[in-house]
Amino acid sequence: MTASELIDKLKQYPANMRIVVVGYESGFDDIETIQEVSIDKFRKKREWDGKYRERTNSATINAVALLGDRT
């Protein structure tokens, strides 16, 4: 995905919406999907866990996830 394509897709969302990525291990992948998710802070995370986790309760943060082809 190019910067122009990403900008066009992100214009669908509020300017103050949090953007998150799935990460772990090494290397890079192309962005394949942009998906709205509900997250909250991962309070008891281990060193390999991300700062947030996907949730479906009322105390969530709406975010946009940039996903590669491995997620």
N, C-alpha and C positions, 0 to 999 in steps of 0.2 A: 504494500500500500504506500502510495506517495504522500508527502506532506499535504498536498492539495486535496487529495481524496479524504485524508483523515480530518482535515479542517472542515470540509463540507459535511461529513458525517457528524462531527461533534457540534456543529451549529444547531442540531436538532435538540440539544440539551441545554438547560440553564447554564449561564456562564459561571456560576458558583458551585456547580456540581463537582464532587470529588471524582478524580480519575485514578483507577487502580490497575495494576498489572499482576499477573501470576508470575511468580519468580521462584527459582530454586536451581541450584547447581550452576552450570556455566553455559556460555554461548549465547547466541541471538537467533531469533526467528522473526519472520514477517508477521505483521498484524493481519489476521484473517477475519476476525469477528469483533464487533463492538456490541456489547450487551449490557443492559441495565441490570444491576444487582442490588440486593439489600445486604448490608454488612454491619458489623459492630466491632468494637475493639476486642482483640483476642487477649483476654486478661491473663490466662495461664499458659501462654505460648512457650514453646521450646525454641531453641536457637534457630531451628530450620523452618519454623512457622512464620507466616507473614504477620504484619501488624494488625490486620483485620481478618475476620472470617465471615463466610456467608451465613446470613440469618434470615429468619422469616417472622420474627416477633415484632411487637410494636415499637421497640426501642432501637430501631435500626437506622442506618444512614443510607440514603439512596446514592448510588455511585455508578459510574460507567466503567466497565472492565474492558481492557484491550487484550484480546486473546489471540494467541498464535495457533498454529495447526496441531500442537501437542496438548492443548488444554480442552 
